[in-house]
Amino acid sequence: FLSTWRLLSSPVPLFYTRHTARFLSTWLLLLPFAMYDPFKGSWNHVAEIPAIALASVFLFGIEELATQLEEPFTILPMQG
């Protein structure tokens, strides 16, 4: 029981959080190049812009939610 409590109370390394955010940013930056051909039916590929924006909002939202779930009390530190 003690080892599971230690695992639960140990903080997530900052490197993990930064690496996830950087990978997600790079992936979303390269996503328009991958989606160029599927959107060739729209005028001047203009439909690609809202699709990429929507995917970015969803994925960055999930990433922010995961960050908040990792350490929920970092915003309001307890002073004792």
DSSP file with accessible surface (Angstrom, degrees, kcal/mol):
  #  RESIDUE AA STRUCTURE BP1 BP2  ACC     N-H-->O    O-->H-N    N-H-->O    O-->H-N    TCO  KAPPA ALPHA  PHI   PSI    X-CA   Y-CA   Z-CA
    1    1 A F     >        0   0  202      0, 0.0     4,-1.7     0, 0.0     5,-0.2   0.000 360.0 360.0 360.0 -37.1    0.0    0.0    0.0
    2    2 A L  H  >  +     0   0  139      1,-0.2     4,-2.1     2,-0.2     5,-0.2   0.885 360.0  53.1 -65.7 -37.3    2.8    2.4    0.8
    3    3 A S  H  > S+     0   0   74      1,-0.2     4,-2.0     2,-0.2    -1,-0.2   0.872 107.8  50.4 -69.3 -34.1    4.4    2.0   -2.6
    4    4 A T  H  > S+     0   0   81      2,-0.2     4,-2.3     1,-0.2    -1,-0.2   0.880 109.6  51.0 -70.5 -35.3    1.2    2.9   -4.4
    5    5 A W  H  X S+     0   0  145     -4,-1.7     4,-2.3     2,-0.2    -2,-0.2   0.906 109.5  50.7 -66.0 -39.5    0.8    6.0   -2.2
    6    6 A R  H  X S+     0   0  177     -4,-2.1     4,-1.0     2,-0.2    -2,-0.2   0.910 111.5  48.1 -64.1 -40.0    4.3    7.1   -3.1
    7    7 A L  H  < S+     0   0  130     -4,-2.0     3,-0.4     1,-0.2    -2,-0.2   0.907 112.4  49.0 -66.6 -39.8    3.6    6.6   -6.8
    8    8 A L  H  < S+     0   0  131     -4,-2.3    -2,-0.2     1,-0.2    -1,-0.2   0.886 114.5  44.2 -67.5 -37.6    0.4    8.6   -6.5
    9    9 A S  H  < S+     0   0   71     -4,-2.3    -1,-0.2    -5,-0.2    -2,-0.2   0.555  88.3 103.7 -89.1  -6.0    2.0   11.5   -4.6
   10   10 A S  S  < S-     0   0   61     -4,-1.0     2,-0.1    -3,-0.4    -4,-0.0  -0.561  74.9-118.7 -77.5 136.8    5.1   11.7   -6.8
   11   11 A P        -     0   0   96      0, 0.0    60,-0.1     0, 0.0    -1,-0.1  -0.365  25.1-106.5 -74.3 154.5    5.0   14.7   -9.2
   12   12 A V        -     0   0   41     58,-0.1     5,-0.0     1,-0.1    58,-0.0  -0.617  45.6-103.0 -76.1 133.0    5.1   14.2  -13.0
   13   13 A P     >  -     0   0   88      0, 0.0     4,-1.3     0, 0.0     3,-0.4  -0.298  19.3-132.0 -60.1 141.5    8.5   15.3  -14.3
   14   14 A L  H  > S+     0   0  103      1,-0.2     4,-2.5     2,-0.2     5,-0.2   0.845 105.3  63.2 -63.1 -33.1    8.6   18.7  -16.0
   15   15 A F  H  > S+     0   0  152      1,-0.2     4,-2.7     2,-0.2    -1,-0.2   0.892 100.1  52.9 -59.8 -39.2   10.5   17.2  -19.0
   16   16 A Y  H  > S+     0   0  124     -3,-0.4     4,-2.2     2,-0.2    -1,-0.2   0.931 110.5  46.4 -62.7 -45.1    7.5   14.9  -19.7
   17   17 A T  H  X S+     0   0   25     -4,-1.3     4,-2.1     1,-0.2    -2,-0.2   0.925 115.1  45.7 -65.2 -44.3    5.1   17.8  -19.8
   18   18 A R  H  X S+     0   0  128     -4,-2.5     4,-2.6     2,-0.2     5,-0.2   0.897 111.6  51.9 -66.4 -40.6    7.3   20.0  -22.0
   19   19 A H  H  X S+     0   0  105     -4,-2.7     4,-2.5    -5,-0.2     5,-0.2   0.916 109.9  49.5 -63.4 -41.0    8.1   17.1  -24.4
   20   20 A T  H  X S+     0   0   48     -4,-2.2     4,-2.4    -5,-0.2    -2,-0.2   0.929 112.2  47.5 -63.4 -44.1    4.4   16.4  -24.8
   21   21 A A  H  X S+     0   0   30     -4,-2.1     4,-2.4     1,-0.2    -2,-0.2   0.912 113.6  47.5 -65.9 -40.4    3.6   20.1  -25.6
   22   22 A R  H  X S+     0   0  155     -4,-2.6     4,-2.5     2,-0.2    -1,-0.2   0.904 112.2  49.1 -68.7 -40.4    6.5   20.4  -28.0
   23   23 A F  H  X S+     0   0  132     -4,-2.5     4,-2.6    -5,-0.2    -2,-0.2   0.931 112.4  48.5 -63.1 -43.4    5.6   17.2  -29.8
   24   24 A L  H  X S+     0   0   22     -4,-2.4     4,-2.5    -5,-0.2    -2,-0.2   0.909 111.6  49.8 -64.2 -40.7    1.9   18.3  -30.1
   25   25 A S  H  X S+     0   0   46     -4,-2.4     4,-1.9     2,-0.2    -1,-0.2   0.925 112.8  46.5 -63.8 -43.9    3.0   21.7  -31.4
   26   26 A T  H  X S+     0   0   79     -4,-2.5     4,-1.8     2,-0.2    -2,-0.2   0.921 112.5  50.3 -64.6 -41.8    5.2   20.2  -34.0
   27   27 A W  H  X S+     0   0  121     -4,-2.6     4,-1.0     1,-0.2    -2,-0.2   0.919 112.3  46.4 -64.1 -42.2    2.6   17.7  -35.1
   28   28 A L  H  < S+     0   0   12     -4,-2.5    -1,-0.2     1,-0.2    -2,-0.2   0.812 109.3  55.3 -72.1 -28.0    0.0   20.4  -35.4
   29   29 A L  H  < S+     0   0  128     -4,-1.9     4,-0.3     1,-0.2    -1,-0.2   0.857 113.4  41.4 -69.5 -33.6    2.4   22.7  -37.4
   30   30 A L  H >X S+     0   0  102     -4,-1.8     4,-1.2     1,-0.2     3,-0.6   0.593  93.0  87.4 -88.7 -10.4    3.0   19.9  -39.9
   31   31 A L  H 3X S+     0   0   24     -4,-1.0     4,-2.1     1,-0.2     3,-0.3   0.873  80.0  59.6 -60.2 -39.3   -0.7   18.8  -40.1
   32   32 A P  H 34 S+     0   0   43      0, 0.0     4,-0.5     0, 0.0    -1,-0.2   0.875 103.3  53.0 -59.5 -32.6   -1.6   21.3  -42.8
   33   33 A F  H X4 S+     0   0  164     -3,-0.6     3,-0.5    -4,-0.3     4,-0.4   0.884 111.2  46.1 -68.9 -35.2    0.9   19.7  -45.1
   34   34 A A  H 3< S+     0   0   70     -4,-1.2     3,-0.3    -3,-0.3    -1,-0.2   0.809 114.6  47.5 -75.0 -29.4   -0.6   16.3  -44.5
   35   35 A M  T 3X S+     0   0   61     -4,-2.1     4,-1.2     1,-0.2    -1,-0.2   0.386  85.6  93.5 -93.0   3.6   -4.1   17.6  -45.0
   36   36 A Y  T <4 S+     0   0  130     -3,-0.5     3,-0.3    -4,-0.5    -1,-0.2   0.935  86.7  45.0 -63.3 -47.3   -3.4   19.5  -48.2
   37   37 A D  T >4 S+     0   0  105     -4,-0.4     3,-1.6    -3,-0.3    -1,-0.2   0.913 108.9  53.8 -68.8 -42.2   -4.4   16.7  -50.6
   38   38 A P  T 34 S+     0   0   90      0, 0.0     3,-0.4     0, 0.0    -1,-0.2   0.798 109.8  50.5 -63.8 -23.2   -7.6   15.7  -48.9
   39   39 A F  T >< S+     0   0   46     -4,-1.2     3,-1.1    -3,-0.3     6,-0.3   0.145  73.7 110.4 -99.0  22.0   -8.9   19.3  -49.0
   40   40 A K  T <   +     0   0  144     -3,-1.6    -1,-0.2     1,-0.2     4,-0.2   0.721  68.6  66.3 -71.0 -15.4   -8.2   19.8  -52.8
   41   41 A G  T 3  S+     0   0   79     -3,-0.4    -1,-0.2    -4,-0.2     2,-0.2   0.746  87.0  81.6 -77.3 -20.5  -11.9   19.8  -53.5
   42   42 A S  S X  S-     0   0   32     -3,-1.1     3,-1.6     1,-0.1     2,-0.3  -0.503 100.5 -85.9 -84.7 157.2  -12.4   23.1  -51.6
   43   43 A W  G >  S-     0   0  203      1,-0.3     3,-2.3    -2,-0.2     4,-0.2  -0.421 105.8 -20.3 -65.2 119.4  -11.7   26.5  -53.2
   44   44 A N  G 3  S-     0   0  122     -2,-0.3    -1,-0.3     1,-0.3    -4,-0.1   0.777 113.3 -75.8  53.4  27.9   -8.0   27.3  -52.7
   45   45 A H  G X  S+     0   0   29     -3,-1.6     3,-1.3    -6,-0.3     4,-0.4   0.759  90.4 145.8  59.5  27.6   -7.9   24.7  -49.8
   46   46 A V  T X   +     0   0   74     -3,-2.3     3,-0.9     1,-0.3    -2,-0.1   0.785  60.2  64.9 -70.1 -23.7   -9.8   27.3  -47.7
   47   47 A A  T 3> S+     0   0   39      1,-0.2     4,-1.3    -8,-0.2    -1,-0.3   0.685  88.2  71.8 -72.3 -13.8  -11.7   24.6  -45.8
   48   48 A E  H <> S+     0   0   16     -3,-1.3     4,-2.7     1,-0.2     5,-0.3   0.845  86.7  64.5 -69.6 -31.1   -8.4   23.4  -44.4
   49   49 A I  H <> S+     0   0  120     -3,-0.9     4,-2.4    -4,-0.4     5,-0.2   0.949 105.8  39.1 -63.0 -53.2   -8.1   26.4  -42.1
   50   50 A P  H  > S+     0   0   81      0, 0.0     4,-2.6     0, 0.0    -1,-0.2   0.872 115.3  54.5 -67.5 -30.6  -11.1   25.8  -39.8
   51   51 A A  H  X S+     0   0   36     -4,-1.3     4,-2.3     2,-0.2    -2,-0.2   0.935 112.0  42.6 -66.2 -44.7  -10.5   22.1  -39.8
   52   52 A I  H  X S+     0   0   22     -4,-2.7     4,-2.5     2,-0.2    -1,-0.2   0.897 114.4  52.0 -67.2 -39.4   -6.9   22.6  -38.6
   53   53 A A  H  X S+     0   0   51     -4,-2.4     4,-2.5    -5,-0.3    -2,-0.2   0.921 110.5  47.8 -63.6 -42.3   -8.0   25.2  -36.1
   54   54 A L  H  X S+     0   0  100     -4,-2.6     4,-2.4     2,-0.2    -2,-0.2   0.926 112.3  48.6 -65.8 -42.7  -10.7   23.0  -34.7
   55   55 A A  H  X S+     0   0   31     -4,-2.3     4,-2.7     1,-0.2     5,-0.2   0.903 111.8  50.8 -63.5 -38.9   -8.2   20.0  -34.3
   56   56 A S  H  X S+     0   0   27     -4,-2.5     4,-2.7     2,-0.2     5,-0.3   0.918 109.8  49.1 -65.3 -43.3   -5.7   22.4  -32.6
   57   57 A V  H  X S+     0   0  101     -4,-2.5     4,-1.9     1,-0.2    -2,-0.2   0.934 114.3  45.8 -62.8 -45.2   -8.3   23.6  -30.1
   58   58 A F  H  X S+     0   0  125     -4,-2.4     4,-2.3     2,-0.2    -2,-0.2   0.943 116.2  43.8 -63.5 -47.4   -9.4   20.1  -29.3
   59   59 A L  H  X S+     0   0   55     -4,-2.7     4,-2.2     1,-0.2    -2,-0.2   0.905 115.4  46.9 -70.5 -39.5   -5.9   18.7  -28.9
   60   60 A F  H  X S+     0   0   78     -4,-2.7     4,-2.4    -5,-0.2    -1,-0.2   0.851 111.6  53.5 -69.2 -31.2   -4.4   21.6  -27.0
   61   61 A G  H  X S+     0   0   39     -4,-1.9     4,-2.5    -5,-0.3    -2,-0.2   0.918 109.2  47.2 -66.0 -42.4   -7.5   21.5  -24.7
   62   62 A I  H  X S+     0   0  109     -4,-2.3     4,-2.4     2,-0.2    -2,-0.2   0.911 112.2  50.9 -64.4 -39.7   -6.9   17.8  -24.0
   63   63 A E  H  X S+     0   0   30     -4,-2.2     4,-2.1     2,-0.2    -2,-0.2   0.912 111.4  47.2 -66.0 -40.3   -3.3   18.5  -23.3
   64   64 A E  H  X S+     0   0   97     -4,-2.4     4,-2.3     2,-0.2    -1,-0.2   0.902 111.1  51.8 -68.0 -38.7   -4.2   21.3  -20.9
   65   65 A L  H  X S+     0   0  109     -4,-2.5     4,-2.1     2,-0.2    -2,-0.2   0.914 109.4  50.0 -62.3 -42.1   -6.7   19.1  -19.2
   66   66 A A  H  X S+     0   0   42     -4,-2.4     4,-1.8     1,-0.2    -2,-0.2   0.898 109.1  51.9 -64.4 -38.5   -4.1   16.4  -18.8
   67   67 A T  H  X S+     0   0   37     -4,-2.1     4,-1.6     1,-0.2    -1,-0.2   0.917 110.6  48.0 -64.0 -41.0   -1.7   19.0  -17.3
   68   68 A Q  H  < S+     0   0   59     -4,-2.3    -1,-0.2     1,-0.2    -2,-0.2   0.854 111.1  51.0 -68.2 -34.1   -4.3   20.1  -14.8
   69   69 A L  H  < S+     0   0  129     -4,-2.1    -1,-0.2     1,-0.2    -2,-0.2   0.804 104.9  57.6 -72.7 -28.9   -5.1   16.5  -13.9
   70   70 A E  H  < S+     0   0   59     -4,-1.8    -2,-0.2     1,-0.3    -1,-0.2   0.935 130.3   6.8 -65.4 -46.8   -1.4   15.7  -13.3
   71   71 A E  S >< S+     0   0   70     -4,-1.6     3,-1.0    -5,-0.1    -1,-0.3  -0.742  70.4 173.7-137.9  86.9   -1.0   18.4  -10.7
   72   72 A P  T 3  S+     0   0   71      0, 0.0     3,-0.4     0, 0.0     4,-0.2   0.719  75.1  52.3 -73.6 -17.0   -4.4   20.0   -9.8
   73   73 A F  T 3  S+     0   0  154      1,-0.2     5,-0.2     2,-0.1    -5,-0.0   0.134  75.0  98.0-109.0  23.8   -3.2   22.2   -6.9
   74   74 A T  S <  S+     0   0   81     -3,-1.0    -1,-0.2     1,-0.2    -6,-0.0   0.734  79.1  59.6 -80.6 -19.1   -0.3   24.1   -8.6
   75   75 A I  S    S+     0   0  111     -3,-0.4    -1,-0.2     1,-0.3    -2,-0.1   0.927 114.3  32.3 -74.5 -44.0   -2.4   27.1   -9.3
   76   76 A L  S    S-     0   0  135     -4,-0.2    -1,-0.3     2,-0.0     2,-0.1  -0.799  83.5-157.0-115.1  90.0   -3.3   27.8   -5.7
   77   77 A P        -     0   0   92      0, 0.0     2,-0.3     0, 0.0    -3,-0.1  -0.425  19.8-120.6 -68.9 139.2   -0.4   26.8   -3.5
   78   78 A M        -     0   0  166     -5,-0.2     2,-0.5    -2,-0.1    -5,-0.0  -0.634  22.7-154.0 -78.9 132.5   -1.3   26.0    0.1
   79   79 A Q              0   0  186     -2,-0.3    -1,-0.0     0, 0.0     0, 0.0  -0.938 360.0 360.0-109.2 128.7    0.5   28.2    2.6
   80   80 A G              0   0  130     -2,-0.5    -2,-0.0     0, 0.0     0, 0.0  -0.684 360.0 360.0-128.6 360.0    0.9   26.8    6.0
